[in-house]
Amino acid sequence: MNLPNKLTVFRIFLIPIFILLLVIPSLGTINFLGAPATSVNQVIAGLVFIVASLTDLLDGKIARARKLVTNFGKFADPLADKLLVMTALIFLVQFGKASAWMISIIVIRELAVTGLRLLIVENNGQVMAAAYPGKIKTTTQMIAIILFYFNNAFFNPMGVPMAEIMLWIALFFTVYSGLDYFIQNRSVFSDGFK
C-alpha cells in the first residue's frame, strides 16, 4: 500500500476516535481563542477533524506528484471524506449547531453521488475521480465544520457567524457539484430511458 492510500486509511481510522470524543462524558468547557465557551470534547474532536482533513489534502497531492494514483485511492479517498464529513455534520445537528434540513441535503447528495460512482465502475470499470466543484464542496464543508467545532473562534470579525456562512456556501457547492456529476454522467442511465 502506497503512502497516499495509507493516509486515506489513517483518515478512516480517525473517524471512530472523533465519534468517541463526542460521546464520552464532557471534559469541561473552554473559551477557545476568545470564542464563547465550548466543550473541551468538541475542541479536541475539532483538532482530530483538522488532522483528518489535512490527510485528505496530502494524500491527493502526494498521489498526483509521485504518480501513485490508484483505483483504491480514487474510491477510498472520497469515501473517507464522506464518512468523516457526514459524521461531523450529523453531530452538529445533535448539538443544535446546524439545521437538520441542510445536513439532510448534504447527506442525500453524498449517498447519491456514491451510488453514481458505483454505477460508473460497474458500467465501464473506471472510478469517477472528484471534479473541481466537488473539491470546493469538500473544502467548504470542512471549513464550516471546523468553525462550528471551535464555536466560530476563527475568522469572526464583528460577530459575523462565519460557520453558518460557510455552511451555506458548502450547501450551494454540494447541490451544484451533485447536479454536475449527474449531468456529466447521464449516459449511465441511458438504458432506463429506452
C-alpha positions in Angstrom: 0.0 0.0 0.0 1.5 3.4 -1.0 1.7 6.5 1.2 -1.4 8.3 -0.1 -3.5 5.2 0.5 -2.1 4.8 4.0 -3.1 8.4 4.7 -6.6 7.6 3.5 -6.8 4.6 5.7 -5.5 6.7 8.6 -8.3 9.2 8.0 -10.9 6.4 8.2 -9.2 5.2 11.4 -9.6 8.7 12.9 -13.4 8.7 12.5 -14.1 6.3 15.5 -11.8 8.5 17.6 -13.7 11.6 16.5 -17.0 9.9 17.5 -15.7 8.7 20.8 -14.6 12.2 21.8 -18.1 13.4 21.1 -20.0 10.7 23.0 -17.9 10.4 26.2 -18.8 12.5 29.2 -17.8 16.1 28.9 -14.3 17.0 29.9 -15.5 20.5 30.7 -15.7 23.8 28.8 -13.1 26.1 27.4 -13.0 29.6 25.9 -11.1 28.7 22.8 -9.4 31.7 21.1 -11.9 34.2 22.6 -15.0 32.4 21.3 -17.9 31.7 23.6 -17.4 28.7 25.9 -17.5 25.4 24.2 -17.0 21.8 25.2 -13.4 20.6 25.5 -14.5 17.4 23.8 -15.7 19.4 20.8 -12.4 21.3 20.6 -10.4 18.1 20.8 -12.7 16.5 18.2 -12.2 19.6 16.0 -8.4 19.1 16.3 -8.8 15.4 15.2 -11.0 16.6 12.3 -8.3 19.0 11.2 -5.7 16.3 11.3 -8.0 14.0 9.3 -8.7 16.9 6.8 -5.0 17.5 6.3 -4.5 13.9 5.4 -7.2 14.5 2.7 -5.1 17.4 1.3 -1.9 15.4 1.5 -2.9 12.1 0.0 -4.2 13.6 -3.2 -1.2 15.9 -3.7 1.3 13.1 -3.0 -0.5 10.6 -5.2 -0.6 13.1 -8.2 3.0 14.3 -7.6 4.5 10.8 -7.4 2.1 9.3 -9.9 0.7 7.0 -7.3 -2.9 7.4 -8.3 -4.7 4.1 -7.8 -8.3 2.9 -8.2 -8.3 2.2 -4.4 -7.3 5.8 -3.8 -9.9 7.2 -6.3 -12.5 5.1 -4.5 -11.4 5.2 -0.8 -10.4 8.9 -0.7 -13.8 10.4 -1.5 -15.4 7.7 0.7 -13.2 8.6 3.6 -14.1 12.2 3.1 -17.8 11.4 3.0 -17.6 9.3 6.2 -15.7 11.9 8.0 -17.8 14.9 6.9 -21.2 13.2 7.3 -20.2 12.1 10.8 -19.1 15.6 11.8 -22.3 17.1 10.3 -24.6 14.7 12.0 -23.1 15.6 15.4 -23.6 19.3 14.6 -27.3 18.6 14.3 -27.3 16.7 17.6 -25.6 19.7 19.3 -28.1 22.1 17.8 -25.5 23.9 15.8 -26.8 23.1 12.3 -30.2 22.7 10.7 -31.3 19.1 10.0 -32.7 20.0 6.6 -29.3 21.4 5.4 -27.5 18.4 6.7 -30.1 16.1 5.1 -29.5 17.6 1.7 -25.7 17.2 2.1 -26.1 13.5 3.2 -28.6 12.7 0.4 -26.2 14.2 -2.2 -23.3 12.3 -0.8 -25.2 9.0 -0.9 -26.5 9.7 -4.4 -23.0 10.5 -5.8 -21.6 7.4 -4.1 -24.3 5.4 -5.9 -23.4 7.1 -9.2 -19.7 6.2 -8.7 -20.6 2.6 -8.2 -22.8 2.6 -11.4 -19.9 4.1 -13.4 -17.5 1.5 -12.1 -20.0 -1.3 -13.0 -20.5 0.1 -16.5 -17.0 0.9 -17.6 -14.6 -0.2 -14.9 -13.4 3.3 -14.3 -13.6 5.1 -10.9 -15.0 8.6 -11.2 -12.4 11.0 -9.8 -13.6 14.1 -8.0 -14.1 17.1 -10.2 -13.2 20.7 -9.2 -16.7 21.7 -7.9 -16.6 18.5 -5.7 -13.3 19.6 -4.3 -14.7 23.1 -3.5 -17.7 21.3 -1.8 -15.4 19.2 0.3 -13.2 22.2 1.3 -16.1 24.4 2.2 -17.8 21.7 4.2 -14.6 21.0 6.1 -14.0 24.7 6.9 -17.6 25.1 8.1 -17.3 22.0 10.3 -14.0 23.3 11.9 -15.6 26.7 12.6 -18.6 25.1 14.2 -16.5 22.7 16.4 -14.4 25.7 17.5 -17.5 27.7 18.2 -16.7 30.3 15.5 -13.4 31.1 17.1 -11.6 31.9 13.9 -12.4 34.4 11.2 -15.1 36.1 13.2 -14.8 39.9 12.6 -17.5 41.9 14.2 -19.5 38.8 15.3 -20.2 37.5 11.7 -21.3 33.9 12.1 -18.7 32.5 9.7 -19.5 28.8 10.4 -23.1 29.4 9.2 -22.0 31.4 6.2 -19.5 28.6 5.2 -22.2 26.0 5.7 -24.5 27.9 3.2 -21.6 28.1 0.7 -20.9 24.4 1.3 -24.6 23.6 0.7 -24.5 25.5 -2.6 -21.5 23.6 -3.8 -22.9 20.4 -2.5 -26.0 20.8 -4.7 -24.1 22.3 -7.7 -21.4 19.6 -7.7 -24.0 16.8 -7.3 -26.0 18.1 -10.2 -22.8 18.5 -12.2 -21.8 14.8 -11.6 -25.2 13.5 -12.7 -25.3 15.7 -15.8 -21.8 14.8 -16.8 -22.5 11.1 -16.3 -26.2 10.9 -17.5 -25.2 8.3 -20.1 -25.0 5.8 -17.2 -28.8 6.0 -17.1 -29.4 5.8 -20.8 -30.8 2.2 -20.7 -33.6 3.3 -18.3 -35.0 5.7 -21.0 -35.2 3.3 -23.9 
